[in-house]
């Protein structure tokens, strides 16, 4: 699979961990994130990653900031993106199964009960449920962009 990943200065180590794991699994990763501790605005990184993803050729996007909150909110503001901010493995899997999220967000300063790599693996190992009820709800999520 092909991934785009972006982060701010508060999530460099986490981004590197996720990127290294993906590459070790044979995935291709385009890294748009900060590489040094110099301050970077997470909204800029979220928009950059979303635009690259929407241009085509990518399977998933990953965005990271200090908490994952701001970068996920920003990614969700980009028309066509559904970004989840899971708190555990179960939530990561449900982001795909129920909401067919293309993006997943994590916080570099968060102490998770399960590792972000475990959550990313659960997300990737899960298929979209694609039932009428899930399709109906995903369509409603996407129609909210028009409000």
N, CA, C and O atoms as CSV, one atom per row, in Angstrom:
chain,resi,resn,atom,element,x,y,z
A,1,UNK,N,N,0.831,-1.182,0.000
A,1,UNK,CA,C,0.000,0.000,0.000
A,1,UNK,C,C,0.875,1.244,0.000
A,1,UNK,O,O,2.067,1.202,0.305
A,2,UNK,N,N,0.237,2.349,-0.353
A,2,UNK,CA,C,0.949,3.618,-0.425
A,2,UNK,C,C,0.313,4.610,0.560
A,2,UNK,O,O,-0.904,4.795,0.588
A,3,UNK,N,N,1.175,5.236,1.364
A,3,UNK,CA,C,0.733,6.134,2.428
A,3,UNK,C,C,1.342,7.519,2.255
A,3,UNK,O,O,2.456,7.671,1.754
A,4,UNK,N,N,0.583,8.523,2.682
A,4,UNK,CA,C,1.124,9.855,2.878
A,4,UNK,C,C,1.069,10.096,4.383
A,4,UNK,O,O,0.064,9.796,5.028
A,5,UNK,N,N,2.150,10.639,4.942
A,5,UNK,CA,C,2.215,10.892,6.377
A,5,UNK,C,C,2.734,12.298,6.599
A,5,UNK,O,O,3.637,12.758,5.900
A,6,UNK,N,N,2.153,12.980,7.584
A,6,UNK,CA,C,2.582,14.342,7.903
A,6,UNK,C,C,2.477,14.561,9.406
A,6,UNK,O,O,1.650,13.951,10.083
A,7,UNK,N,N,3.321,15.433,9.908
A,7,UNK,CA,C,3.358,15.709,11.346
A,7,UNK,C,C,3.912,17.097,11.605
A,7,UNK,O,O,4.540,17.714,10.745
A,8,UNK,N,N,3.659,17.564,12.813
A,8,UNK,CA,C,4.296,18.802,13.255
A,8,UNK,C,C,5.499,18.447,14.134
A,8,UNK,O,O,5.888,17.284,14.245
A,9,UNK,N,N,6.066,19.463,14.742
A,9,UNK,CA,C,7.271,19.287,15.568
A,9,UNK,C,C,7.038,18.454,16.831
A,9,UNK,O,O,7.995,17.935,17.405
A,10,UNK,N,N,5.787,18.318,17.273
A,10,UNK,CA,C,5.482,17.590,18.505
A,10,UNK,C,C,5.328,16.088,18.293
A,10,UNK,O,O,5.110,15.345,19.249
A,11,UNK,N,N,5.440,15.638,17.044
A,11,UNK,CA,C,5.190,14.218,16.778
A,11,UNK,C,C,6.239,13.611,15.849
A,11,UNK,O,O,5.947,12.669,15.112
A,12,UNK,N,N,7.445,14.141,15.882
A,12,UNK,CA,C,8.502,13.626,15.000
A,12,UNK,C,C,8.822,12.178,15.323
A,12,UNK,O,O,8.874,11.340,14.422
A,13,UNK,N,N,9.037,11.872,16.586
A,13,UNK,CA,C,9.401,10.507,16.980
A,13,UNK,C,C,8.285,9.523,16.628
A,13,UNK,O,O,8.555,8.437,16.116
A,14,UNK,N,N,7.046,9.895,16.899
A,14,UNK,CA,C,5.917,9.029,16.587
A,14,UNK,C,C,5.808,8.808,15.077
A,14,UNK,O,O,5.606,7.681,14.626
A,15,UNK,N,N,5.941,9.874,14.306
A,15,UNK,CA,C,5.904,9.742,12.842
A,15,UNK,C,C,6.977,8.780,12.364
A,15,UNK,O,O,6.712,7.923,11.521
A,16,UNK,N,N,8.181,8.915,12.891
A,16,UNK,CA,C,9.278,8.036,12.479
A,16,UNK,C,C,8.976,6.585,12.846
A,16,UNK,O,O,9.270,5.682,12.063
A,17,UNK,N,N,8.399,6.349,14.014
A,17,UNK,CA,C,8.037,5.003,14.435
A,17,UNK,C,C,7.021,4.392,13.474
A,17,UNK,O,O,7.185,3.256,13.028
A,18,UNK,N,N,5.977,5.147,13.161
A,18,UNK,CA,C,4.931,4.654,12.255
A,18,UNK,C,C,5.478,4.438,10.848
A,18,UNK,O,O,5.197,3.422,10.213
A,19,UNK,N,N,6.252,5.393,10.373
A,19,UNK,CA,C,6.851,5.300,9.043
A,19,UNK,C,C,7.771,4.085,8.949
A,19,UNK,O,O,7.692,3.324,7.985
A,20,UNK,N,N,8.635,3.898,9.932
A,20,UNK,CA,C,9.558,2.759,9.925
A,20,UNK,C,C,8.812,1.431,9.947
A,20,UNK,O,O,9.195,0.484,9.261
A,21,UNK,N,N,7.745,1.366,10.738
A,21,UNK,CA,C,6.960,0.133,10.781
A,21,UNK,C,C,6.314,-0.134,9.428
A,21,UNK,O,O,6.369,-1.256,8.924
A,22,UNK,N,N,5.706,0.885,8.840
A,22,UNK,CA,C,5.072,0.713,7.523
A,22,UNK,C,C,6.082,0.239,6.484
A,22,UNK,O,O,5.813,-0.690,5.723
A,23,UNK,N,N,7.235,0.878,6.459
A,23,UNK,CA,C,8.261,0.492,5.485
A,23,UNK,C,C,8.768,-0.929,5.745
A,23,UNK,O,O,9.062,-1.663,4.802
A,24,UNK,N,N,8.871,-1.315,7.011
A,24,UNK,CA,C,9.316,-2.675,7.331
A,24,UNK,C,C,8.295,-3.722,6.881
A,24,UNK,O,O,8.631,-4.889,6.678
A,25,UNK,N,N,7.051,-3.284,6.730
A,25,UNK,CA,C,5.985,-4.166,6.261
A,25,UNK,C,C,5.857,-4.144,4.738
A,25,UNK,O,O,4.986,-4.806,4.173
A,26,UNK,N,N,6.733,-3.378,4.076
A,26,UNK,CA,C,6.742,-3.333,2.614
A,26,UNK,C,C,5.897,-2.248,1.987
A,26,UNK,O,O,5.696,-2.246,0.773
A,27,UNK,N,N,5.396,-1.323,2.794
A,27,UNK,CA,C,4.572,-0.238,2.273
A,27,UNK,C,C,5.444,0.936,1.821
A,27,UNK,O,O,6.567,1.114,2.292
A,28,UNK,N,N,4.904,1.723,0.905
A,28,UNK,CA,C,5.583,2.930,0.436
A,28,UNK,C,C,5.025,4.123,1.205
A,28,UNK,O,O,3.811,4.260,1.350
A,29,UNK,N,N,5.916,4.990,1.700
A,29,UNK,CA,C,5.503,6.124,2.519
A,29,UNK,C,C,6.078,7.414,1.947
A,29,UNK,O,O,7.287,7.527,1.742
A,30,UNK,N,N,5.210,8.378,1.692
A,30,UNK,CA,C,5.625,9.729,1.334
A,30,UNK,C,C,5.553,10.562,2.601
A,30,UNK,O,O,4.474,10.749,3.163
A,31,UNK,N,N,6.677,11.054,3.046
A,31,UNK,CA,C,6.795,11.778,4.304
A,31,UNK,C,C,6.783,13.276,4.042
A,31,UNK,O,O,7.725,13.823,3.469
A,32,UNK,N,N,5.706,13.939,4.467
A,32,UNK,CA,C,5.568,15.387,4.325
A,32,UNK,C,C,5.786,16.098,5.655
A,32,UNK,O,O,5.584,17.308,5.758
A,33,UNK,N,N,6.194,15.357,6.659
A,33,UNK,CA,C,6.247,15.890,8.001
A,33,UNK,C,C,7.513,16.606,8.382
A,33,UNK,O,O,8.525,16.577,7.682
A,34,UNK,N,N,7.412,17.255,9.533
A,34,UNK,CA,C,8.567,17.934,10.122
A,34,UNK,C,C,9.618,16.895,10.495
A,34,UNK,O,O,9.298,15.797,10.952
A,35,UNK,N,N,10.876,17.267,10.289
A,35,UNK,CA,C,11.981,16.360,10.616
A,35,UNK,C,C,12.839,16.900,11.751
A,35,UNK,O,O,13.682,16.187,12.293
A,36,UNK,N,N,12.619,18.171,12.110
A,36,UNK,CA,C,13.379,18.791,13.193
A,36,UNK,C,C,12.405,19.375,14.207
A,36,UNK,O,O,11.197,19.421,13.970
A,37,UNK,N,N,12.935,19.814,15.321
A,37,UNK,CA,C,12.105,20.386,16.366
A,37,UNK,C,C,11.637,21.812,16.101
A,37,UNK,O,O,10.965,22.417,16.936
A,38,UNK,N,N,11.995,22.343,14.938
A,38,UNK,CA,C,11.556,23.705,14.607
A,38,UNK,C,C,10.029,23.733,14.485
A,38,UNK,O,O,9.439,22.842,13.875
A,39,UNK,N,N,9.399,24.742,15.060
A,39,UNK,CA,C,7.948,24.840,15.097
A,39,UNK,C,C,7.329,24.798,13.700
A,39,UNK,O,O,7.756,25.496,12.781
A,40,UNK,N,N,6.313,23.955,13.580
A,40,UNK,CA,C,5.550,23.794,12.343
A,40,UNK,C,C,4.075,23.828,12.729
A,40,UNK,O,O,3.689,23.226,13.731
A,41,UNK,N,N,3.257,24.513,11.962
A,41,UNK,CA,C,1.828,24.592,12.258
A,41,UNK,C,C,1.111,23.351,11.733
A,41,UNK,O,O,1.113,23.081,10.532
A,42,UNK,N,N,0.497,22.597,12.651
A,42,UNK,CA,C,-0.167,21.351,12.275
A,42,UNK,C,C,-1.284,21.537,11.250
A,42,UNK,O,O,-1.480,20.642,10.428
A,43,UNK,N,N,-2.038,22.660,11.250
A,43,UNK,CA,C,-3.056,22.782,10.194
A,43,UNK,C,C,-2.447,22.763,8.790
A,43,UNK,O,O,-3.027,22.195,7.864
A,44,UNK,N,N,-1.286,23.379,8.639
A,44,UNK,CA,C,-0.630,23.377,7.327
A,44,UNK,C,C,-0.275,21.965,6.899
A,44,UNK,O,O,-0.434,21.612,5.730
A,45,UNK,N,N,0.201,21.158,7.825
A,45,UNK,CA,C,0.591,19.786,7.505
A,45,UNK,C,C,-0.623,18.930,7.172
A,45,UNK,O,O,-0.562,18.090,6.275
A,46,UNK,N,N,-1.720,19.135,7.886
A,46,UNK,CA,C,-2.942,18.374,7.606
A,46,UNK,C,C,-3.463,18.680,6.208
A,46,UNK,O,O,-3.819,17.770,5.460
A,47,UNK,N,N,-3.507,19.946,5.862
A,47,UNK,CA,C,-4.003,20.351,4.541
A,47,UNK,C,C,-3.076,19.827,3.449
A,47,UNK,O,O,-3.543,19.331,2.424
A,48,UNK,N,N,-1.780,19.934,3.659
A,48,UNK,CA,C,-0.822,19.436,2.673
A,48,UNK,C,C,-1.017,17.942,2.432
A,48,UNK,O,O,-1.066,17.505,1.282
A,49,UNK,N,N,-1.128,17.165,3.488
A,49,UNK,CA,C,-1.317,15.718,3.354
A,49,UNK,C,C,-2.646,15.394,2.674
A,49,UNK,O,O,-2.711,14.504,1.826
A,50,UNK,N,N,-3.700,16.110,3.042
A,50,UNK,CA,C,-5.009,15.851,2.442
A,50,UNK,C,C,-5.009,16.158,0.945
A,50,UNK,O,O,-5.572,15.402,0.153
A,51,UNK,N,N,-4.382,17.260,0.563
A,51,UNK,CA,C,-4.323,17.606,-0.862
A,51,UNK,C,C,-3.542,16.572,-1.664
A,51,UNK,O,O,-3.954,16.181,-2.756
A,52,UNK,N,N,-2.417,16.135,-1.118
A,52,UNK,CA,C,-1.620,15.108,-1.800
A,52,UNK,C,C,-2.439,13.824,-1.924
A,52,UNK,O,O,-2.460,13.209,-2.990
A,53,UNK,N,N,-3.102,13.418,-0.865
A,53,UNK,CA,C,-3.928,12.213,-0.885
A,53,UNK,C,C,-5.030,12.329,-1.927
A,53,UNK,O,O,-5.225,11.416,-2.729
A,54,UNK,N,N,-5.745,13.435,-1.920
A,54,UNK,CA,C,-6.878,13.612,-2.830
A,54,UNK,C,C,-6.450,13.723,-4.287
A,54,UNK,O,O,-7.257,13.492,-5.188
A,55,UNK,N,N,-5.193,14.073,-4.529
A,55,UNK,CA,C,-4.689,14.115,-5.901
A,55,UNK,C,C,-4.586,12.714,-6.493
A,55,UNK,O,O,-4.495,12.557,-7.711
A,56,UNK,N,N,-4.598,11.700,-5.638
A,56,UNK,CA,C,-4.629,10.317,-6.096
A,56,UNK,C,C,-3.333,9.565,-5.885
A,56,UNK,O,O,-2.264,10.143,-5.687
A,57,UNK,N,N,-3.474,8.251,-5.934
A,57,UNK,CA,C,-2.313,7.384,-5.845
A,57,UNK,C,C,-1.988,6.885,-4.453
A,57,UNK,O,O,-1.006,6.164,-4.278
A,58,UNK,N,N,-2.775,7.243,-3.462
A,58,UNK,CA,C,-2.510,6.823,-2.082
A,58,UNK,C,C,-3.678,6.009,-1.542
A,58,UNK,O,O,-4.835,6.230,-1.900
A,59,UNK,N,N,-3.343,5.063,-0.672
A,59,UNK,CA,C,-4.365,4.241,-0.033
A,59,UNK,C,C,-4.859,4.845,1.276
A,59,UNK,O,O,-6.042,4.760,1.605
A,60,UNK,N,N,-3.924,5.463,2.027
A,60,UNK,CA,C,-4.272,6.011,3.339
A,60,UNK,C,C,-3.386,7.200,3.668
A,60,UNK,O,O,-2.308,7.376,3.101
A,61,UNK,N,N,-3.874,8.018,4.608
A,61,UNK,CA,C,-3.092,9.115,5.141
A,61,UNK,C,C,-2.979,8.985,6.646
A,61,UNK,O,O,-3.884,8.485,7.313
A,62,UNK,N,N,-1.858,9.442,7.167
A,62,UNK,CA,C,-1.614,9.438,8.615
A,62,UNK,C,C,-1.134,10.834,8.982
A,62,UNK,O,O,-0.221,11.367,8.352
A,63,UNK,N,N,-1.750,11.427,10.002
A,63,UNK,CA,C,-1.348,12.752,10.462
A,63,UNK,C,C,-1.138,12.721,11.966
A,63,UNK,O,O,-1.876,12.058,12.694
A,64,UNK,N,N,-0.117,13.448,12.427
A,64,UNK,CA,C,0.240,13.428,13.839
A,64,UNK,C,C,0.620,14.834,14.308
A,64,UNK,O,O,1.321,15.571,13.614
A,65,UNK,N,N,0.147,15.179,15.485
A,65,UNK,CA,C,0.582,16.405,16.161
A,65,UNK,C,C,0.712,16.062,17.643
A,65,UNK,O,O,0.750,14.882,17.992
A,66,UNK,N,N,0.780,17.040,18.504
A,66,UNK,CA,C,0.973,16.771,19.925
A,66,UNK,C,C,-0.093,15.873,20.519
A,66,UNK,O,O,0.220,14.900,21.205
A,67,UNK,N,N,-1.350,16.194,20.259
A,67,UNK,CA,C,-2.461,15.382,20.769
A,67,UNK,C,C,-3.179,14.608,19.676
A,67,UNK,O,O,-3.918,13.667,19.967
A,68,UNK,N,N,-2.976,14.988,18.442
A,68,UNK,CA,C,-3.723,14.411,17.327
A,68,UNK,C,C,-5.036,15.135,17.095
A,68,UNK,O,O,-5.673,14.943,16.059
A,69,UNK,N,N,-5.448,15.958,18.034
A,69,UNK,CA,C,-6.749,16.612,17.945
A,69,UNK,C,C,-6.766,17.673,16.842
A,69,UNK,O,O,-7.587,17.602,15.927
A,70,UNK,N,N,-5.872,18.646,16.924
A,70,UNK,CA,C,-5.884,19.742,15.962
A,70,UNK,C,C,-5.653,19.290,14.533
A,70,UNK,O,O,-6.303,19.781,13.610
A,71,UNK,N,N,-4.736,18.361,14.346
A,71,UNK,CA,C,-4.421,17.907,12.991
A,71,UNK,C,C,-5.567,17.071,12.421
A,71,UNK,O,O,-5.809,17.101,11.214
A,72,UNK,N,N,-6.278,16.322,13.277
A,72,UNK,CA,C,-7.431,15.552,12.796
A,72,UNK,C,C,-8.605,16.464,12.483
A,72,UNK,O,O,-9.309,16.251,11.496
A,73,UNK,N,N,-8.824,17.477,13.311
A,73,UNK,CA,C,-9.896,18.440,13.022
A,73,UNK,C,C,-9.636,19.101,11.679
A,73,UNK,O,O,-10.543,19.219,10.855
A,74,UNK,N,N,-8.411,19.531,11.459
A,74,UNK,CA,C,-8.067,20.200,10.203
A,74,UNK,C,C,-8.234,19.264,9.021
A,74,UNK,O,O,-8.809,19.654,8.005
A,75,UNK,N,N,-7.747,18.042,9.132
A,75,UNK,CA,C,-7.896,17.084,8.025
A,75,UNK,C,C,-9.371,16.882,7.689
A,75,UNK,O,O,-9.734,16.781,6.517
A,76,UNK,N,N,-10.218,16.823,8.713
A,76,UNK,CA,C,-11.650,16.634,8.483
A,76,UNK,C,C,-12.329,17.852,7.852
A,76,UNK,O,O,-13.442,17.735,7.339
A,77,UNK,N,N,-11.691,18.991,7.882
A,77,UNK,CA,C,-12.233,20.189,7.235
A,77,UNK,C,C,-12.014,20.161,5.722
A,77,UNK,O,O,-12.661,20.903,4.983
A,78,UNK,N,N,-11.100,19.300,5.266
A,78,UNK,CA,C,-10.806,19.209,3.837
A,78,UNK,C,C,-11.868,18.323,3.190
A,78,UNK,O,O,-12.040,17.165,3.570
A,79,UNK,N,N,-12.564,18.872,2.227
A,79,UNK,CA,C,-13.654,18.158,1.566
A,79,UNK,C,C,-13.155,16.829,0.999
A,79,UNK,O,O,-12.192,16.781,0.233
A,80,UNK,N,N,-13.834,15.759,1.396
A,80,UNK,CA,C,-13.507,14.434,0.903
A,80,UNK,C,C,-12.720,13.583,1.877
A,80,UNK,O,O,-12.522,12.392,1.634
A,81,UNK,N,N,-12.269,14.167,2.973
A,81,UNK,CA,C,-11.453,13.423,3.941
A,81,UNK,C,C,-12.292,13.028,5.155
A,81,UNK,O,O,-13.086,13.814,5.672
A,82,UNK,N,N,-12.090,11.787,5.589
A,82,UNK,CA,C,-12.625,11.303,6.864
A,82,UNK,C,C,-11.427,10.830,7.666
A,82,UNK,O,O,-10.771,9.854,7.303
A,83,UNK,N,N,-11.146,11.527,8.758
A,83,UNK,CA,C,-9.983,11.245,9.583
A,83,UNK,C,C,-10.435,10.864,10.987
A,83,UNK,O,O,-11.204,11.587,11.620
A,84,UNK,N,N,-9.956,9.731,11.463
A,84,UNK,CA,C,-10.287,9.270,12.808
A,84,UNK,C,C,-9.123,9.525,13.755
A,84,UNK,O,O,-7.961,9.504,13.352
A,85,UNK,N,N,-9.449,9.763,15.009
A,85,UNK,CA,C,-8.469,9.927,16.078
A,85,UNK,C,C,-8.768,8.852,17.122
A,85,UNK,O,O,-9.437,9.126,18.118
A,86,UNK,N,N,-8.278,7.632,16.902
A,86,UNK,CA,C,-8.632,6.528,17.804
A,86,UNK,C,C,-7.893,6.610,19.133
A,86,UNK,O,O,-6.779,7.127,19.216
A,87,UNK,N,N,-8.541,6.089,20.171
A,87,UNK,CA,C,-7.921,6.046,21.483
A,87,UNK,C,C,-7.415,4.658,21.844
A,87,UNK,O,O,-6.728,4.487,22.851
A,88,UNK,N,N,-7.756,3.654,21.015
A,88,UNK,CA,C,-7.301,2.289,21.263
A,88,UNK,C,C,-7.470,1.460,19.994
A,88,UNK,O,O,-7.928,1.967,18.970
A,89,UNK,N,N,-7.097,0.178,20.066
A,89,UNK,CA,C,-7.153,-0.722,18.916
A,89,UNK,C,C,-8.587,-0.878,18.406
A,89,UNK,O,O,-8.823,-0.857,17.198
A,90,UNK,N,N,-9.533,-1.033,19.316
A,90,UNK,CA,C,-10.935,-1.198,18.914
A,90,UNK,C,C,-11.414,0.004,18.114
A,90,UNK,O,O,-12.011,-0.160,17.050
A,91,UNK,N,N,-11.163,1.204,18.608
A,91,UNK,CA,C,-11.605,2.410,17.911
A,91,UNK,C,C,-10.938,2.539,16.543
A,91,UNK,O,O,-11.563,2.990,15.584
A,92,UNK,N,N,-9.674,2.146,16.457
A,92,UNK,CA,C,-8.965,2.197,15.171
A,92,UNK,C,C,-9.627,1.269,14.163
A,92,UNK,O,O,-9.817,1.645,13.006
A,93,UNK,N,N,-9.974,0.078,14.583
A,93,UNK,CA,C,-10.639,-0.866,13.679
A,93,UNK,C,C,-12.014,-0.346,13.264
A,93,UNK,O,O,-12.396,-0.470,12.101
A,94,UNK,N,N,-12.755,0.233,14.201
A,94,UNK,CA,C,-14.088,0.739,13.891
A,94,UNK,C,C,-14.041,1.956,12.952
A,94,UNK,O,O,-14.980,2.207,12.197
A,95,UNK,N,N,-12.932,2.705,13.014
A,95,UNK,CA,C,-12.774,3.836,12.092
A,95,UNK,C,C,-12.848,3.359,10.648
A,95,UNK,O,O,-13.376,4.057,9.783
A,96,UNK,N,N,-12.321,2.174,10.395
A,96,UNK,CA,C,-12.369,1.596,9.042
A,96,UNK,C,C,-13.675,0.852,8.813
A,96,UNK,O,O,-14.353,1.078,7.811
A,97,UNK,N,N,-14.036,-0.044,9.749
A,97,UNK,CA,C,-15.202,-0.901,9.538
A,97,UNK,C,C,-16.507,-0.119,9.408
A,97,UNK,O,O,-17.335,-0.434,8.554
A,98,UNK,N,N,-16.692,0.886,10.240
A,98,UNK,CA,C,-17.959,1.617,10.237
A,98,UNK,C,C,-17.914,2.910,9.435
A,98,UNK,O,O,-18.910,3.290,8.821
A,99,UNK,N,N,-16.774,3.591,9.433
A,99,UNK,CA,C,-16.714,4.928,8.827
A,99,UNK,C,C,-15.866,5.015,7.573
A,99,UNK,O,O,-15.825,6.063,6.929
A,100,UNK,N,N,-15.190,3.940,7.217
A,100,UNK,CA,C,-14.351,3.893,6.021
A,100,UNK,C,C,-13.405,5.097,5.948
A,100,UNK,O,O,-13.242,5.708,4.891
A,101,UNK,N,N,-12.795,5.422,7.071
A,101,UNK,CA,C,-11.856,6.547,7.126
A,101,UNK,C,C,-10.643,6.250,6.259
A,101,UNK,O,O,-10.135,5.129,6.237
A,102,UNK,N,N,-10.190,7.275,5.546
A,102,UNK,CA,C,-8.980,7.138,4.743
A,102,UNK,C,C,-7.771,7.636,5.522
A,102,UNK,O,O,-6.635,7.281,5.204
A,103,UNK,N,N,-8.010,8.457,6.542
A,103,UNK,CA,C,-6.942,9.042,7.358
A,103,UNK,C,C,-7.102,8.594,8.796
A,103,UNK,O,O,-8.207,8.337,9.275
A,104,UNK,N,N,-5.967,8.508,9.470
A,104,UNK,CA,C,-5.949,8.203,10.894
A,104,UNK,C,C,-4.942,9.159,11.540
A,104,UNK,O,O,-3.900,9.468,10.961
A,105,UNK,N,N,-5.270,9.618,12.739
A,105,UNK,CA,C,-4.434,10.611,13.421
A,105,UNK,C,C,-3.991,10.071,14.782
A,105,UNK,O,O,-4.684,9.282,15.424
A,106,UNK,N,N,-2.814,10.529,15.188
A,106,UNK,CA,C,-2.268,10.157,16.489
A,106,UNK,C,C,-1.592,11.356,17.132
A,106,UNK,O,O,-1.220,12.312,16.453
A,107,UNK,N,N,-1.438,11.294,18.458
A,107,UNK,CA,C,-0.762,12.347,19.203
A,107,UNK,C,C,0.585,11.902,19.725
A,107,UNK,O,O,0.692,10.874,20.394
A,108,UNK,N,N,1.599,12.666,19.424
A,108,UNK,CA,C,2.951,12.336,19.856
A,108,UNK,C,C,3.179,12.522,21.347
A,108,UNK,O,O,4.142,11.987,21.897
A,109,UNK,N,N,2.303,13.275,22.008
A,109,UNK,CA,C,2.457,13.518,23.443
A,109,UNK,C,C,1.419,12.766,24.275
A,109,UNK,O,O,1.237,13.052,25.459
A,110,UNK,N,N,0.754,11.819,23.659
A,110,UNK,CA,C,-0.292,11.038,24.329
A,110,UNK,C,C,0.277,9.699,24.778
A,110,UNK,O,O,1.026,9.055,24.044
A,111,UNK,N,N,-0.084,9.288,25.985
A,111,UNK,CA,C,0.276,7.959,26.482
A,111,UNK,C,C,-0.932,7.057,26.225
A,111,UNK,O,O,-1.902,7.061,26.983
A,112,UNK,N,N,-0.852,6.301,25.164
A,112,UNK,CA,C,-1.949,5.417,24.756
A,112,UNK,C,C,-1.927,4.118,25.550
A,112,UNK,O,O,-0.858,3.668,25.963
A,113,UNK,N,N,-3.103,3.500,25.774
A,113,UNK,CA,C,-3.150,2.210,26.452
A,113,UNK,C,C,-2.591,1.082,25.577
A,113,UNK,O,O,-2.154,0.048,26.082
A,114,UNK,N,N,-2.613,1.300,24.264
A,114,UNK,CA,C,-2.042,0.371,23.289
A,114,UNK,C,C,-1.208,1.218,22.333
A,114,UNK,O,O,-1.532,2.384,22.105
A,115,UNK,N,N,-0.173,0.671,21.786
A,115,UNK,CA,C,0.734,1.482,20.978
A,115,UNK,C,C,0.068,1.950,19.683
A,115,UNK,O,O,-0.791,1.258,19.137
A,116,UNK,N,N,0.465,3.119,19.199
A,116,UNK,CA,C,-0.039,3.583,17.906
A,116,UNK,C,C,0.249,2.596,16.772
A,116,UNK,O,O,-0.542,2.507,15.833
A,117,UNK,N,N,1.342,1.865,16.832
A,117,UNK,CA,C,1.603,0.849,15.803
A,117,UNK,C,C,0.539,-0.239,15.864
A,117,UNK,O,O,0.050,-0.678,14.823
A,118,UNK,N,N,0.173,-0.681,17.063
A,118,UNK,CA,C,-0.892,-1.681,17.208
A,118,UNK,C,C,-2.214,-1.136,16.677
A,118,UNK,O,O,-2.972,-1.857,16.028
A,119,UNK,N,N,-2.489,0.139,16.954
A,119,UNK,CA,C,-3.726,0.751,16.458
A,119,UNK,C,C,-3.703,0.864,14.940
A,119,UNK,O,O,-4.703,0.577,14.282
A,120,UNK,N,N,-2.577,1.278,14.383
A,120,UNK,CA,C,-2.451,1.377,12.929
A,120,UNK,C,C,-2.619,0.001,12.289
A,120,UNK,O,O,-3.277,-0.126,11.256
A,121,UNK,N,N,-2.041,-1.009,12.884
A,121,UNK,CA,C,-2.181,-2.370,12.359
A,121,UNK,C,C,-3.643,-2.800,12.375
A,121,UNK,O,O,-4.121,-3.378,11.398
A,122,UNK,N,N,-4.358,-2.532,13.454
A,122,UNK,CA,C,-5.777,-2.888,13.542
A,122,UNK,C,C,-6.580,-2.157,12.468
A,122,UNK,O,O,-7.455,-2.745,11.833
A,123,UNK,N,N,-6.283,-0.890,12.271
A,123,UNK,CA,C,-6.939,-0.093,11.234
A,123,UNK,C,C,-6.704,-0.715,9.857
A,123,UNK,O,O,-7.642,-0.875,9.076
A,124,UNK,N,N,-5.468,-1.059,9.568
A,124,UNK,CA,C,-5.123,-1.603,8.250
A,124,UNK,C,C,-5.654,-3.019,8.043
A,124,UNK,O,O,-5.961,-3.407,6.916
A,125,UNK,N,N,-5.763,-3.787,9.117
A,125,UNK,CA,C,-6.241,-5.162,9.021
A,125,UNK,C,C,-7.758,-5.260,8.915
A,125,UNK,O,O,-8.297,-6.344,8.691
A,126,UNK,N,N,-8.443,-4.144,9.074
A,126,UNK,CA,C,-9.906,-4.135,9.076
A,126,UNK,C,C,-10.431,-3.681,7.722
A,126,UNK,O,O,-9.904,-2.752,7.111
A,127,UNK,N,N,-11.468,-4.348,7.273
A,127,UNK,CA,C,-12.147,-3.975,6.028
A,127,UNK,C,C,-13.374,-3.132,6.351
A,127,UNK,O,O,-13.972,-3.269,7.418
A,128,UNK,N,N,-13.734,-2.273,5.432
A,128,UNK,CA,C,-14.968,-1.494,5.567
A,128,UNK,C,C,-16.149,-2.445,5.531
A,128,UNK,O,O,-16.205,-3.340,4.687
A,129,UNK,N,N,-17.105,-2.255,6.452
A,129,UNK,CA,C,-18.283,-3.111,6.541
A,129,UNK,C,C,-19.181,-3.028,5.326
A,129,UNK,O,O,-19.754,-4.035,4.912
A,130,UNK,N,N,-19.312,-1.854,4.752
A,130,UNK,CA,C,-20.035,-1.676,3.503
A,130,UNK,C,C,-21.491,-2.084,3.504
A,130,UNK,O,O,-22.068,-2.262,2.431
A,131,UNK,N,N,-22.107,-2.238,4.658
A,131,UNK,CA,C,-23.527,-2.583,4.688
A,131,UNK,C,C,-24.357,-1.349,4.394
A,131,UNK,O,O,-23.841,-0.231,4.375
A,132,UNK,N,N,-25.645,-1.557,4.164
A,132,UNK,CA,C,-26.530,-0.429,3.891
A,132,UNK,C,C,-26.478,0.613,5.002
A,132,UNK,O,O,-26.464,1.814,4.733
A,133,UNK,N,N,-26.448,0.148,6.257
A,133,UNK,CA,C,-26.454,1.113,7.365
A,133,UNK,C,C,-25.140,1.887,7.415
A,133,UNK,O,O,-25.153,3.090,7.676
A,134,UNK,N,N,-24.006,1.228,7.172
A,134,UNK,CA,C,-22.723,1.940,7.186
A,134,UNK,C,C,-22.618,2.886,5.995
A,134,UNK,O,O,-22.180,4.027,6.142
A,135,UNK,N,N,-23.015,2.419,4.824
A,135,UNK,CA,C,-23.007,3.289,3.639
A,135,UNK,C,C,-23.892,4.510,3.865
A,135,UNK,O,O,-23.505,5.631,3.536
A,136,UNK,N,N,-25.076,4.292,4.423
A,136,UNK,CA,C,-26.007,5.398,4.687
A,136,UNK,C,C,-25.368,6.418,5.633
A,136,UNK,O,O,-25.481,7.625,5.419
A,137,UNK,N,N,-24.713,5.939,6.654
A,137,UNK,CA,C,-24.103,6.841,7.636
A,137,UNK,C,C,-22.881,7.551,7.076
A,137,UNK,O,O,-22.697,8.741,7.333
A,138,UNK,N,N,-22.035,6.851,6.314
A,138,UNK,CA,C,-20.887,7.510,5.688
A,138,UNK,C,C,-21.372,8.580,4.717
A,138,UNK,O,O,-20.791,9.664,4.654
A,139,UNK,N,N,-22.436,8.288,3.954
A,139,UNK,CA,C,-22.991,9.299,3.046
A,139,UNK,C,C,-23.498,10.517,3.817
A,139,UNK,O,O,-23.359,11.647,3.348
A,140,UNK,N,N,-24.079,10.300,4.982
A,140,UNK,CA,C,-24.545,11.414,5.799
A,140,UNK,C,C,-23.354,12.231,6.330
A,140,UNK,O,O,-23.413,13.460,6.386
A,141,UNK,N,N,-22.291,11.543,6.713
A,141,UNK,CA,C,-21.075,12.253,7.157
A,141,UNK,C,C,-20.584,13.164,6.034
A,141,UNK,O,O,-20.300,14.342,6.251
A,142,UNK,N,N,-20.491,12.597,4.834
A,142,UNK,CA,C,-19.953,13.356,3.713
A,142,UNK,C,C,-20.897,14.480,3.283
A,142,UNK,O,O,-20.434,15.521,2.816
A,143,UNK,N,N,-22.194,14.293,3.427
A,143,UNK,CA,C,-23.136,15.353,3.038
A,143,UNK,C,C,-23.061,16.534,3.994
A,143,UNK,O,O,-23.493,17.632,3.645
A,144,UNK,N,N,-22.522,16.332,5.191
A,144,UNK,CA,C,-22.363,17.440,6.126
A,144,UNK,C,C,-21.378,18.479,5.599
A,144,UNK,O,O,-21.380,19.621,6.056
A,145,UNK,N,N,-20.536,18.092,4.641
A,145,UNK,CA,C,-19.617,19.045,4.028
A,145,UNK,C,C,-20.340,20.147,3.262
A,145,UNK,O,O,-19.776,21.209,3.000
A,146,UNK,N,N,-21.582,19.884,2.911
A,146,UNK,CA,C,-22.354,20.830,2.106
A,146,UNK,C,C,-23.164,21.799,2.958
A,146,UNK,O,O,-23.821,22.692,2.423
A,147,UNK,N,N,-23.124,21.634,4.259
A,147,UNK,CA,C,-23.920,22.506,5.157
A,147,UNK,C,C,-23.205,23.829,5.340
A,147,UNK,O,O,-23.698,24.704,6.053
